[in-house]
Amino acid sequence: MSGPQIVLVGPMGVGKSTVGALLAERLGCAYRDTDDDIVTAQGRAIAEIFVDEGEAHFRALEKASVAAALAGHEGVLSLGGGAILDADTRALLDAHPTVVYLSMDVEEAARRTGLNTARPLLAVNPRKQWRELMEARRHLYTEVARVVVATDGRTPEEVAEAVLDALELKQA
């Protein structure tokens, strides 16, 4: 198989980075996060890109970052929460048999992220904003995913194990 062994999608704060790193360790491969790629390439935080250039500019950077990672990374890959908004990105994900949607409910999101204002899309009324984001995105996560793994009430280690079990992957 060319491309990533596992691609993780899901909302901000669900634990894609933490679980992704654990999965890479267990599979004996490299871990990559497209949000980190963007921050490194731009030399500034995603929140700054949103403020300085706007969401559309960030989404263009994200689309390019995801396409490059899907084509060139063979380990575990985590995508930013909004990456699935782009139709071309969703089409690219269709070619990958190991896309996993990590899900959580709003209470779990509040516990994990505090639904704080450091997240540019959650600056005002974070719980309401999170619910609205999820209503707009949930069907897209489900559309691109081969499996859905709920993270509510689970440790990152338990989530990683559930992902490996769901995909029937052997650990290194």
Beta strands, then each sheet from edge to edge (+ up, - down):
strand 1: 6-9
strand 2: 31-33
strand 3: 76-78
strand 4: 99-103
strand 5: 147-150
sheet 1: 2+ 3+ 1+ 4+ 5+
end
